[in-house]
């Protein structure tokens, strides 16, 4: 095909061509296995969400307002080691332009939000709480936004570049671009 023929194609025709030319991923399970895994993972997430509702109500009713925690230092140091590991992995993946940056950056952002929440919620009134609030609003939450929004924007750009979504589409409308995942072996157009 010439560049002119490709330029004359509609976005849908280009997307179909890209998908036809893309190699089938090695090790992809059968359609039946994919459907079964998807079904059970969805059920698992819904059961967990349903179980979390009464558990949260139970905790709200039964937990004491004051509690002295065991392993306080190990808990916070362990959490910070996990956060440090994720930030380093994100930096390396970003530096090397690897797709691993998508999950590591997202996870790092979520961990920073958790860190800010727990710092604020476990701080004593006064200087401790002020420091936690300043750290949360000036460092942790802005960095979390960068770490979550940046890779999502890049993922959207990749989807647009590869014809998976229209430039005006939102990322959450993008289907997973593996034809084997769909009953008719065709990726549905973004809706």
Backbone as a ProteinNet text record, in pm:
[ID]
protein_1_A
[PRIMARY]
XXXXXXXXXXXXXXXXXXXXXXXXXXXXXXXXXXXXXXXXXXXXXXXXXXXXXXXXXXXXXXXXXXXXXXXXXXXXXXXXXXXXXXXXXXXXXXXXXXXXXXXXXXXXXXXXXXXXXXXXXXXXXXXXXXXXXXXXXXXXXXXXXXXXXXXXXXXXXXXXXXXXXXXXXXXXXXXXXXXXXXXXXXXXXXX
[TERTIARY]
84.5	0	88.7	43.1	117.9	71.3	151.3	113.2	-17.8	-38.8	-161.6	-283.9	-268.6	-379.7	-413	-309.7	-332.2	-398	-351.7	-409.6	-555.9	-594.7	-733.3	-826.6	-770.1	-852	-923.1	-1038.2	-1108.6	-1037.3	-1061.1	-1000.3	-1036.7	-1159.5	-1201.9	-1124.4	-1104.7	-1029.7	-884.1	-825.8	-687.7	-677.2	-773.7	-773.2	-782.4	-869.9	-883.4	-754.3	-688.8	-562.6	-455.3	-446.6	-348.3	-371.5	-496.8	-527	-499.2	-524.3	-495.8	-345.9	-267.8	-123.2	-52.1	-115.3	-52.6	-44.8	69.5	80.2	-5.3	-51.8	-129.1	-31.3	-63.8	27.9	51.8	176.2	209.7	155.7	107.3	59.7	-78.2	-148.6	-282.5	-374.4	-446.4	-535	-648.6	-719.6	-833	-942.4	-1031.3	-1144.9	-1227.1	-1248.7	-1326.6	-1257	-1125.5	-1049.7	-1052.4	-1037.8	-1042.7	-1177.5	-1285.3	-1419.4	-1436.2	-1386.2	-1398.6	-1319.1	-1196.4	-1113.7	-1180.9	-1229.9	-1296.3	-1418	-1497.6	-1618.5	-1582.7	-1487.4	-1454.2	-1383.3	-1303.6	-1240.3	-1345.2	-1440.6	-1548.2	-1630.8	-1665.7	-1741.7	-1661.9	-1533.1	-1448.5	-1448	-1433.4	-1432	-1566.3	-1676.3	-1808.3	-1834.2	-1791.4	-1807.4	-1724.5	-1601.8	-1516.7	-1578.6	-1630	-1694.5	-1816.9	-1897.5	-2016.7	-1978.1	-1873.1	-1829.7	-1769.5	-1711.2	-1647.9	-1749.8	-1870.4	-1972.6	-2006.9	-2051.4	-2081.3	-1956.4	-1841.8	-1717.8	-1685	-1702.6	-1676	-1772.7	-1900.4	-2000	-1962.4	-1925.1	-1883.8	-1765.9	-1664.4	-1548.3	-1586.8	-1673.7	-1716.1	-1785.5	-1855.5	-1929.3	-1840.7	-1749.1	-1677.4	-1535.9	-1470.6	-1332.2	-1325.5	-1226.6	-1211.9	-1156.2	-1185.7	-1132.7	-983.5	-933.5	-791.2	-739.2	-625.1	-567	-416	-343.9	-198	-157.5	-87.8	-54.4	77.6	79.2	204.5	278.3	406.1	488	472.1	451.9	429.9	545.6	667.4	784.8	796.6	783	793.6	685.6	567.1	457.3	492.6	533.8	562	689.2	792.1	915.9	889.8	815.1	779.9	699.8	603.8	524	612.7	701.7	790.9	888.9	931.8	1018	940.3	815.3	730.4	713.1	682.6	667	797	907.6	1037.9	1063.8	1034.8	1054.5	970.6	845	756.2	801.9	846.7	895.5	1020.9	1111.6	1233.6	1198.2	1109.2	1065.8	1000.1	920.1	855.4	959.9	1056.7	1162.3	1241.6	1277.9	1353.8	1270.9	1145.4	1059.7	1038.5	1020.4	1005.1	1133.4	1245.3	1374.6	1402.7	1370.7	1396.9	1281.6	1177.9	1060.2	994.9	972.2	910.6	764.8	679.4	537.9	512.8	610.3	597.2	567.9	595.4	568.4	418.9	330.9	187.2	144.6	166.8	121.7	204.5	336.2	416.4	384.4	363.8	329.6	192.2	96.3	-37.1	-31.6	38.3	50	123	226.4	298.3	207.1	125.1	30.6	-70.1	-122.8	-218.3	-150.1	-27.8	44.4	68.3	95.9	114	-16	-128.2	-258	-281.5	-252.8	-267.1	-174.2	-52	44.8	-5.3	-55.5	-107.4	-225.5	-316.1	-433.5	-393.1	-306.4	-267.8	-183.5	-98.2	-21.1	-114.6	-212.5	-305.9	-392.6	-445.6	-539.4	-473.3	-344.2	-277.3	-195.5	-200.7	-123	-193.3	-111.1	-162.6	-193.3	-292.5	-324.7	-203.5	-193.1	-81.1	19.6	146.8	253.3	260.1	231.2	233.6	128.9	7.6	-99.3	-71.2	-19.4	14.4	118.1	220	323.5	264.2	176.3	114.3	27	-48.8	-134.3	-51.1	54.3	141.9	208.3	257.4	320.2	219.4	97.7	-5.7	-40.6	-71.3	-121	-11.6	111.6	219	308.6	311.5	402.5	328	269.8	217.6	101.7	0.2	-115.6	-82.8	-7.5	30.1	114.8	207.1	288.3	201.5	104.4	12.7	-65.3	-108.5	-181.6	-91.2	32.4	127.3	149.8	168.1	197	78	-42.9	-160.6	-204	-212.2	-263.7	-166.1	-36.6	62.1	59.1	74.1	68.1	-68.5	-177.2	-308.8	-319.2	-264	-261.8	-175.9	-63	24.7	-42.7	-112.2	-185.3	-292.2	-360.9	-461.7	-395.8	-280.4	-210.2	-170.4	-120.9	-84	-206.7	-320.2	-444.2	-486.3	-473.8	-507	-409.3	-281.5	-176.9	-193.7	-243.9	-261.7	-403.9	-481.6	-614.2	-716.4	-689.4	-782.2	-900.2	-876.3	-984.3	-970.5	-1081.4	-1082.5	-1018.6	-950.3	-886.2	-981	-1110.8	-1206.4	-1261	-1226	-1277.5	-1204.7	-1271.3	-1211.6	-1147.6	-1045.6	-970.1	-1058	-1152.9	-1235.6	-1326.9	-1334.6	-1415.4	-1332.2	-1202.6	-1114.2	-1124.3	-1158.9	-1161.4	-1018.6	-1003	-873.1	-848.6	-737.5	-717.7	-664.9	-729.7	-692.3	-817.7	-823.5	-944.9	-990.7	-896.1	-931.1	-1019.4	-1027.9	-1107.8	-1257.1	-1293.4	-1431.9	-1493	-1624.8	-1690.1	-1670.1	-1676.4	-1664	-1519.3	-1425.4	-1282.4	-1256.7	-1341.1	-1321.4	-1329.7	-1234.8	-1236.4	-1350.8	-1439	-1549.3	-1498.6	-1564.8	-1521.7	-1548.9	-1469.2	-1493.6	-1633.3	-1701.2	-1834.9	-1836.5
-117.9	0	123.8	223.4	348.5	438.6	541.7	639.5	708.2	730.2	794.9	707.1	575.9	483.6	477.1	477.9	476.1	606.2	719.2	848.7	857.7	787.4	791.3	702.3	617.2	525.9	601.5	550.4	606	559.8	627.1	580.9	435.4	395.7	258.4	159.9	195.1	107.7	95.3	206.2	202.4	113.5	127.7	46.8	-102	-134.8	-275.2	-326.2	-243.5	-282.8	-305.6	-214.8	-228.9	-359.4	-387.3	-509.6	-635	-628.9	-744.9	-768.6	-662.1	-675.9	-710.8	-680.8	-708.3	-858.9	-906.4	-1050.7	-1092.1	-1215.9	-1269.5	-1290.7	-1240.1	-1256.8	-1403.9	-1438.8	-1577.1	-1609	-1729.6	-1772.4	-1722.6	-1659.5	-1611.5	-1731.1	-1735.2	-1849.8	-1854.7	-1966.2	-1981	-1880.9	-1859.3	-1767.9	-1813	-1943.4	-1997.4	-1968.2	-1987.3	-1960.4	-1811.6	-1728.1	-1582.7	-1543.2	-1596.3	-1564.8	-1612.6	-1731.6	-1786.4	-1701.3	-1664.8	-1581.7	-1446.9	-1386	-1254.9	-1264	-1369.9	-1388.4	-1402.2	-1490.9	-1515.7	-1397.7	-1325.6	-1205.8	-1098.5	-1084.4	-988.2	-1027.1	-1155.4	-1204.1	-1181.2	-1212.5	-1194	-1047.5	-954.7	-812.7	-767.9	-815.9	-779.1	-838.2	-961.5	-1023.2	-945.9	-911.5	-833.6	-697.3	-631	-501.2	-515.7	-618.5	-640.7	-673.3	-752.9	-788.7	-668.4	-577.6	-460.8	-364.8	-362.1	-269.7	-303	-425.4	-452.9	-449.4	-487.8	-483.1	-339.8	-246.2	-105.5	-53.7	-89.8	-50.1	-109.7	-237.2	-303.6	-230.9	-197.7	-126.7	10.7	80	213.5	207	97.9	83.6	31.6	-59.9	-131.5	-83.1	-16.4	23.9	132.8	122.5	227.1	355.2	467.5	595.6	608.3	536.3	540.6	397.2	377	242.9	256.8	184	183.1	67.2	98.5	-2.8	-70.6	-202.6	-277.1	-256.7	-275.1	-270.3	-138.9	-30.4	99.8	137.7	123.4	160	68.1	-62	-156.9	-131.3	-94.4	-66.6	51.5	162.5	282.3	267.5	206.5	186.3	90.6	-15.8	-109.9	-43.1	39.7	112.1	204.3	276.8	367.9	294.3	174.5	93.7	52.5	11.7	-21.6	99.4	214.8	337.9	373.2	365	391.9	298	169.4	70.8	106.1	139.7	173.6	301.7	400.3	524.4	499.2	416.1	383.9	306.2	208	133.5	225.3	320.3	417	503.4	550.6	634.1	556.3	432.7	351.1	322.4	284.1	254.8	379.5	494.1	619	657.4	644.5	678.3	591.8	463.6	369.7	361.2	442.8	446.3	308.4	243.4	111.1	122.9	34.3	38	4.9	-50.4	-77.6	51.1	166	292.6	310.4	250.4	266.9	210.9	82.1	31.7	82.1	100.7	144.4	288.5	374.7	513.7	520.9	445.2	445	395.1	284.5	230	327.6	393.7	491.9	607.5	652.9	760	718.5	598.3	548.1	534.9	484.6	473.6	610.9	711.8	847.3	902	873.1	914.9	845.2	716.1	642.4	699.7	729.7	786.2	919	1004.3	1133.7	1113.5	1023.6	997.7	949.8	849.1	794.2	892.9	971.3	1073	1172.7	1220.4	1319.9	1257.5	1139	1078.3	1029.9	1000.2	950.7	1058.5	1181.4	1289.6	1347.1	1390.5	1460.7	1604.8	1662.9	1804.4	1890.3	2000.9	2091.3	2080.9	2089.6	2090	1962.3	1848.9	1720.4	1718	1762.8	1765.8	1870	1984.2	2088.7	2037.8	1969.7	1914.6	1810.5	1725.1	1622	1685.6	1788	1856.2	1926.9	1995.4	2063.3	1961.5	1853.7	1748.9	1689.9	1665	1606.4	1700.9	1826.2	1917.9	1979.5	1985.8	2047.1	1946	1821.4	1723.2	1597.6	1524	1390.5	1392.1	1473.9	1473.7	1530.9	1641.7	1686.6	1583.9	1519.2	1416.6	1298.1	1262.7	1153.7	1186.7	1310.2	1350.8	1336.5	1380.1	1367.5	1220.3	1137.6	995.9	918.5	960.9	891.7	950.8	1081.8	1146.2	1138.1	1149.9	1148.9	1020.2	905.3	780.4	755.2	797.7	781.2	866.2	985.6	1070.8	1007.7	951.6	884.3	760.1	684.6	567.5	608.6	718.7	770.2	810	876.1	915.9	793.4	689.1	565.7	506.7	507.4	454	534.4	665.4	750.6	723.5	717.3	696.4	564.3	463.3	332.3	309.9	416	407.2	334.2	317	245.4	332.7	463.1	555.7	681.5	749.6	877.9	982.2	1081.5	1182.6	1253.1	1255.7	1319.6	1224	1095.8	996.4	1004.4	955	945.2	808	800.7	677.7	563.1	593	485.5	421.2	476.4	417.7	324.8	317.7	239.5	90.6	9.2	-135.6	-190.5	-305.1	-372.5	-420	-380.2	-407	-546.4	-649.8	-787.2	-855	-875.3	-931.6	-1063	-1144.6	-1274.8	-1261.8	-1143	-1123.6	-1112.3	-1093.5	-1065.7	-1182.1	-1203.8	-1319.3	-1329	-1216.2	-1221.2	-1198	-1198.6	-1175.7	-1041.4	-943.9	-807.2	-714.9	-624.1	-526.6	-429.4	-409.6	-316.6	-174	-91.1	48.5	118.2	220.2	294.1	356.5	352	410.4	533.7
0	0	0	-70.9	-75	38.8	65.2	167.2	130.4	1.8	-43.3	-18.6	-42.8	-17.9	131.7	212.9	357.8	401.7	347.4	382.8	342.4	236.6	189.4	272	355.9	436.5	548	586.9	702.5	829.2	941.4	1066.5	1099.4	1071.2	1097.9	1009.5	882.2	791.7	836.3	882.3	932.1	1055.1	1144.8	1266.9	1232.3	1140	1098.7	1035.3	954.9	893.1	999	1094.3	1202.1	1276.4	1310	1384.2	1301.7	1171.3	1085.9	1072.8	1071.1	1055	1185.9	1297.6	1426.8	1449.8	1496.3	1521.2	1640.5	1636.9	1749	1864.4	1983.2	2096.7	2127.7	2150.1	2185.4	2323.5	2338.4	2469.1	2506.2	2414.2	2443.7	2462.8	2575.7	2599.4	2497.4	2499	2407.8	2443.4	2348.5	2370.5	2490.4	2501.3	2613.2	2746.5	2752	2873.9	2907.3	2806.6	2827.5	2886.8	2830	2881.3	3025.3	3055.6	3191.2	3290.6	3254.9	3343	3366	3259.5	3270.4	3361.5	3342.3	3423.4	3570.8	3602.6	3742.2	3807.6	3733.7	3791.9	3819.2	3729.8	3751.1	3873.4	3882.5	3998.4	4126.4	4123.9	4241.4	4286.3	4192.3	4227.7	4285.2	4226.6	4277.1	4416.2	4439.9	4571.8	4675	4638.5	4730	4760.4	4658.8	4681	4770.3	4746.9	4828.7	4973.3	4992.4	5127.5	5199.8	5126.3	5188.1	5249.1	5197.1	5249.9	5395.2	5426.3	5567.7	5656.2	5599.8	5677.4	5718	5627.1	5656.2	5762.3	5750.8	5851.2	5987	5988.4	6111.9	6176.3	6096.6	6151.1	6204.5	6132.9	6176.4	6312.3	6337.4	6462.5	6575.6	6544.3	6650.5	6680.9	6589.1	6616.1	6722.8	6811	6913.8	6851.1	6914.9	6865.9	6890	6988.2	7020.4	7024.5	6959.9	6955.8	6946.3	7026.7	7021.4	6930.7	6823.2	6722.5	6753.6	6727.6	6734.6	6602	6600.2	6479.2	6401.5	6472.4	6409.4	6316.8	6366.4	6286.6	6165.5	6185.8	6074.5	5969.7	6014.1	5921.1	5831.7	5892.1	5812.4	5729.4	5786	5709.9	5594	5618.1	5510.9	5401.1	5440.5	5341.4	5258.6	5326.7	5253.8	5163.8	5203.7	5116.7	4991.3	5008.9	4893.7	4803	4860.8	4782.3	4709.8	4778.7	4718.2	4601.2	4619.1	4512.7	4390.3	4412.3	4300.3	4230.5	4306.3	4244.2	4161.4	4211.6	4136.3	4009.8	4021.1	3902.5	3799.9	3847.9	3757.8	3688.6	3765.4	3707	3601.9	3633.4	3537.1	3411.5	3429.9	3314.3	3228.9	3293	3217.9	3145.4	3213.6	3153.5	3031.2	3042	2932.5	2832.4	2853.7	2765.4	2751.7	2865.7	2867.9	2912.5	2859.2	2893.9	3040.6	3107.2	3250.1	3328.3	3268.4	3335.6	3365.1	3283.9	3306.8	3442.5	3471.2	3601.7	3719.3	3700.6	3815	3853.4	3755.4	3786.3	3852.7	3799.9	3858.1	4002.8	4025.1	4160.9	4253.1	4203.5	4284.6	4324.6	4230.4	4260.7	4366.4	4354.7	4454.2	4591.2	4593.6	4720.4	4783	4701.4	4755.1	4814.3	4750.5	4805.3	4939.6	4945.7	5072.5	5179.1	5141.2	5235.2	5290.5	5202.3	5246.8	5342	5305.9	5389.7	5529.1	5535.1	5664.5	5745.6	5678.7	5750.9	5818.6	5743.3	5798.1	5907.4	5882.3	5975.9	6105.1	6101.8	6222.6	6292.8	6244.3	6304.4	6426.9	6522.3	6639.7	6601.3	6663.5	6638	6668.7	6595.3	6616.8	6503.7	6538.3	6439	6356.2	6418.2	6348.2	6236.4	6269.6	6170.3	6061.8	6100.5	6002.6	5903.4	5955.5	5868	5772.8	5823.5	5739.3	5631.5	5665.9	5567.3	5461.2	5503.5	5407.1	5314	5371.4	5289.6	5191.5	5238.2	5151.5	5036.7	5067.9	4965	4878	4928.4	4849.3	4778.3	4827.3	4768.3	4721.4	4815.5	4784.6	4684.6	4708	4617.6	4479.2	4469.2	4333.9	4258.5	4328.9	4264	4222.7	4306.4	4271.8	4144.8	4131.4	4009.8	3887.5	3898.3	3786.9	3752.5	3855.2	3832.8	3776.8	3807.1	3755.6	3621.5	3612.7	3491	3374	3399.3	3291.3	3209.5	3272.2	3195.7	3131.4	3196.9	3134.2	3007	3012.1	2892.8	2783.4	2821.7	2726.2	2667.9	2751.2	2703.4	2603	2629.8	2536.6	2404	2412.3	2290.6	2208.2	2276.6	2207.3	2138.2	2207.7	2149.3	2026.9	2033.5	1917.9	1804.3	1837.4	1736.9	1662.3	1731.8	1670.1	1619.4	1614.1	1556	1640.7	1768.2	1855	1897	1911.3	1945.3	1861.9	1845.4	1775.3	1866.8	1812.3	1897	1993.8	1962.3	2052.5	2158.5	2148.4	2242.4	2375.9	2476.9	2609.6	2625.8	2709	2728.3	2778	2865.1	2921.6	2818.5	2699.4	2592.9	2502.8	2526	2440.3	2471.5	2372.2	2395.2	2398.9	2460	2460.1	2317.1	2254.1	2110.9	2077.3	2128.1	2095	2039.8	1909.7	1848.7	1911.5	1960.2	2018.5	2142.4	2200.4	2321.5	2291.7	2166.4	2131.2	2053.8	2071.6	2009.4	1858.1	1788	1642.1	1595.8	1690.2	1662.4	1595.6	1628.3	1580.1	1701.1	1710.5	1819	1792.1	1890.6	1866.9	1857.2	1778.1	1770.6	1903.8	1935.8	2059.6	2056.8	2170	2177	2261
[MASK]
+++++++++++++++++++++++++++++++++++++++++++++++++++++++++++++++++++++++++++++++++++++++++++++++++++++++++++++++++++++++++++++++++++++++++++++++++++++++++++++++++++++++++++++++++++++++++++++++

